[in-house]
């Protein structure tokens, strides 16, 4: 009987130990699942942030390309207008003088628009940069050469 009682005590001890170990393992499993969920959330956030940064980079690249093209065009127009002004400066004809004045005003307007656009671009959030353009102008007459 003593042997049976001893075995019953041992079995109860083992059952208690296994029960505690099961609880410990369940607790560890729950913590691991929570950690896994948190890591998945962080990965998803990082993926979204990467996508947003890639899109921002594309917008900025496109804006820089557009701005470069527009500034190149404006530079060409300014050089052409300056060359025309130099050609016409020696003439005394009133129509030519008027044209020289008109071209000088246009050059100054182009310079102001360029400076304004550069200043505005430095203050704008990247989402609005694509709306900024040198192309719109109050003076739309073609350059006469």
KEKE-3310 file (N, C-alpha, C; in steps of 0.2 Angstrom, whole numbers, plus 5000, padded with zeros to 4 digits):
npx = (5004:5010:5019:5010:5004:5015:5018:5007:5008:5020:5015:5006:5014:5022:5011:5008:5020:5021:5009:5012:5023:5016:5008:5018:5024:5013:5011:5023:5021:5011:5017:5026:5018:5012:5023:5026:5015:5017:5029:5025:5017:5026:5033:5024:5021:5034:5035:5025:5030:5041:5036:5029:5040:5047:5038:5038:5051:5050:5041:5049:5060:5054:5049:5061:5067:5057:5058:5072:5071:5062:5069:5080:5074:5070:5082:5087:5078:5081:5094:5093:5084:5092:5103:5096:5093:5105:5109:5099:5102:5110:5103:5092:5079:5062:5053:5061:5068:5057:5054:5066:5065:5054:5058:5068:5061:5054:5064:5068:5056:5056:5067:5063:5052:5058:5066:5056:5050:5060:5062:5049:5049:5058:5051:5040:5030:5034:5023:5017:5025:5025:5014:5020:5026:5035:5030:5017:5013:5010:5013:5012:5016:5025:5043:5052:5063)
npy = (4994:5006:5008:5010:5022:5030:5030:5036:5049:5052:5052:5062:5073:5073:5076:5088:5095:5093:5100:5113:5115:5114:5126:5136:5134:5137:5150:5155:5152:5161:5173:5173:5172:5185:5193:5189:5195:5208:5210:5208:5218:5229:5226:5228:5242:5247:5243:5250:5263:5263:5262:5274:5283:5279:5283:5297:5300:5297:5307:5318:5316:5317:5330:5337:5334:5340:5353:5356:5355:5365:5376:5376:5378:5391:5398:5397:5405:5417:5419:5420:5431:5441:5441:5446:5458:5464:5465:5474:5486:5496:5502:5516:5517:5520:5509:5498:5502:5501:5487:5482:5487:5480:5467:5467:5469:5457:5448:5452:5448:5435:5431:5435:5426:5414:5415:5417:5405:5396:5400:5397:5383:5379:5381:5373:5359:5342:5336:5346:5351:5347:5354:5366:5377:5384:5386:5393:5409:5427:5434:5429:5431:5426:5424:5436:5434)
npz = (5000:5004:4994:4983:4987:4987:4974:4969:4974:4968:4955:4956:4958:4946:4937:4941:4939:4925:4922:4926:4917:4905:4906:4906:4893:4885:4889:4884:4870:4868:4870:4859:4848:4849:4848:4835:4828:4831:4824:4811:4809:4810:4799:4789:4790:4787:4774:4768:4771:4763:4750:4749:4750:4739:4729:4732:4728:4714:4711:4714:4705:4693:4694:4695:4682:4674:4678:4674:4660:4657:4662:4654:4642:4645:4647:4634:4627:4633:4630:4616:4615:4621:4612:4601:4606:4607:4593:4589:4596:4591:4581:4576:4573:4578:4579:4580:4592:4601:4600:4605:4618:4622:4621:4631:4642:4642:4644:4657:4664:4662:4669:4682:4684:4684:4695:4705:4704:4708:4721:4726:4724:4734:4745:4745:4749:4744:4737:4731:4721:4708:4703:4700:4688:4675:4663:4661:4657:4657:4646:4630:4617:4602:4601:4592:4579)
capx = (5000:5014:5022:5005:5003:5021:5017:5001:5012:5025:5011:5003:5020:5023:5006:5008:5026:5019:5004:5016:5027:5012:5006:5024:5025:5007:5013:5029:5018:5007:5022:5029:5013:5011:5029:5026:5010:5020:5034:5022:5014:5031:5035:5019:5022:5040:5033:5021:5034:5046:5032:5028:5047:5048:5033:5041:5057:5048:5038:5054:5064:5050:5049:5068:5067:5053:5061:5078:5069:5059:5075:5084:5070:5070:5089:5088:5074:5084:5100:5090:5082:5098:5106:5092:5093:5112:5108:5095:5103:5113:5098:5089:5072:5058:5050:5066:5069:5051:5056:5072:5062:5049:5063:5072:5056:5052:5070:5067:5050:5058:5072:5059:5048:5063:5068:5050:5049:5065:5060:5043:5050:5062:5047:5034:5031:5036:5017:5014:5030:5023:5010:5024:5028:5037:5027:5012:5015:5005:5015:5012:5018:5031:5049:5053:5071)
capy = (5000:5012:5008:5013:5028:5033:5030:5041:5055:5054:5054:5069:5078:5073:5079:5096:5098:5094:5105:5120:5116:5116:5133:5139:5133:5140:5157:5157:5152:5167:5179:5172:5175:5192:5196:5188:5199:5215:5211:5208:5225:5233:5225:5231:5249:5248:5242:5256:5269:5262:5263:5281:5286:5278:5288:5304:5300:5298:5314:5323:5315:5320:5338:5340:5334:5345:5360:5356:5356:5372:5381:5375:5382:5399:5400:5398:5411:5423:5420:5422:5438:5445:5442:5450:5465:5467:5466:5480:5491:5501:5505:5522:5517:5519:5503:5494:5503:5498:5480:5481:5488:5474:5461:5468:5468:5450:5445:5453:5445:5428:5431:5435:5420:5409:5416:5416:5397:5393:5402:5393:5376:5378:5381:5369:5351:5338:5334:5351:5353:5345:5359:5372:5377:5390:5387:5398:5416:5432:5436:5423:5432:5423:5428:5437:5435)
capz = (5000:5004:4987:4979:4990:4985:4967:4968:4976:4962:4949:4957:4957:4939:4934:4943:4935:4918:4921:4926:4911:4899:4906:4904:4886:4883:4890:4879:4864:4867:4869:4853:4843:4850:4845:4828:4826:4831:4819:4804:4809:4808:4792:4784:4790:4783:4767:4766:4771:4757:4744:4749:4748:4731:4725:4733:4724:4708:4710:4714:4699:4687:4694:4693:4675:4671:4679:4670:4653:4657:4663:4648:4637:4647:4645:4627:4625:4636:4625:4609:4616:4622:4605:4597:4608:4605:4586:4587:4600:4587:4577:4579:4571:4584:4580:4583:4599:4604:4600:4610:4625:4623:4623:4638:4647:4642:4648:4665:4666:4662:4675:4688:4685:4686:4702:4709:4704:4712:4728:4728:4725:4740:4751:4744:4751:4738:4734:4727:4717:4701:4700:4699:4681:4671:4656:4661:4656:4655:4639:4626:4610:4600:4601:4585:4578)
cpx = (5004:5017:5016:5004:5009:5021:5012:5004:5016:5021:5008:5008:5021:5018:5006:5014:5024:5014:5007:5020:5022:5010:5012:5025:5019:5009:5018:5026:5014:5011:5025:5024:5012:5017:5029:5021:5013:5026:5031:5019:5020:5034:5030:5020:5029:5039:5029:5025:5039:5042:5031:5035:5049:5044:5036:5047:5055:5045:5044:5059:5060:5050:5056:5069:5063:5056:5068:5076:5066:5065:5079:5081:5071:5077:5090:5084:5078:5090:5098:5088:5088:5102:5103:5093:5100:5112:5105:5097:5106:5108:5094:5081:5068:5055:5055:5068:5063:5052:5061:5069:5058:5053:5066:5067:5054:5058:5069:5061:5052:5063:5068:5055:5052:5065:5062:5049:5054:5064:5054:5045:5054:5057:5041:5036:5031:5029:5015:5019:5028:5018:5014:5027:5030:5033:5021:5015:5010:5007:5016:5014:5024:5037:5051:5061:5072)
cpy = (5006:5013:5012:5020:5033:5035:5036:5048:5057:5056:5061:5074:5079:5077:5086:5099:5099:5099:5112:5121:5117:5123:5137:5140:5137:5148:5159:5157:5159:5173:5179:5174:5182:5196:5195:5193:5206:5216:5211:5215:5230:5233:5228:5239:5251:5248:5248:5263:5269:5264:5271:5285:5285:5282:5295:5305:5301:5304:5319:5323:5318:5328:5341:5340:5339:5352:5361:5358:5363:5377:5381:5379:5390:5402:5401:5404:5417:5424:5423:5430:5443:5446:5447:5457:5468:5469:5473:5486:5497:5505:5511:5522:5516:5513:5498:5495:5500:5491:5478:5482:5482:5468:5461:5467:5460:5446:5446:5449:5437:5427:5431:5429:5414:5409:5415:5408:5394:5394:5398:5386:5375:5378:5376:5362:5348:5337:5339:5354:5352:5350:5366:5372:5384:5391:5392:5405:5421:5435:5430:5425:5429:5427:5429:5438:5438)
cpz = (5000:4997:4982:4981:4987:4978:4965:4969:4970:4956:4950:4956:4950:4936:4935:4939:4928:4917:4921:4919:4905:4900:4904:4897:4883:4883:4885:4872:4863:4866:4862:4847:4844:4847:4837:4825:4825:4825:4812:4804:4807:4801:4787:4784:4786:4776:4764:4766:4765:4751:4744:4748:4741:4727:4726:4728:4717:4706:4709:4708:4693:4688:4692:4685:4671:4672:4675:4663:4653:4658:4657:4642:4638:4645:4638:4624:4627:4632:4619:4610:4617:4616:4601:4599:4606:4597:4585:4591:4596:4582:4580:4577:4577:4585:4582:4590:4603:4605:4605:4617:4627:4625:4629:4643:4648:4646:4655:4668:4667:4668:4682:4689:4687:4693:4707:4710:4708:4719:4730:4729:4731:4746:4751:4747:4744:4734:4729:4721:4709:4698:4698:4692:4679:4665:4656:4661:4654:4648:4635:4619:4608:4600:4593:4584:4571)
residu = (UNK:UNK:UNK:UNK:UNK:UNK:UNK:UNK:UNK:UNK:UNK:UNK:UNK:UNK:UNK:UNK:UNK:UNK:UNK:UNK:UNK:UNK:UNK:UNK:UNK:UNK:UNK:UNK:UNK:UNK:UNK:UNK:UNK:UNK:UNK:UNK:UNK:UNK:UNK:UNK:UNK:UNK:UNK:UNK:UNK:UNK:UNK:UNK:UNK:UNK:UNK:UNK:UNK:UNK:UNK:UNK:UNK:UNK:UNK:UNK:UNK:UNK:UNK:UNK:UNK:UNK:UNK:UNK:UNK:UNK:UNK:UNK:UNK:UNK:UNK:UNK:UNK:UNK:UNK:UNK:UNK:UNK:UNK:UNK:UNK:UNK:UNK:UNK:UNK:UNK:UNK:UNK:UNK:UNK:UNK:UNK:UNK:UNK:UNK:UNK:UNK:UNK:UNK:UNK:UNK:UNK:UNK:UNK:UNK:UNK:UNK:UNK:UNK:UNK:UNK:UNK:UNK:UNK:UNK:UNK:UNK:UNK:UNK:UNK:UNK:UNK:UNK:UNK:UNK:UNK:UNK:UNK:UNK:UNK:UNK:UNK:UNK:UNK:UNK:UNK:UNK:UNK:UNK:UNK:UNK)
# end
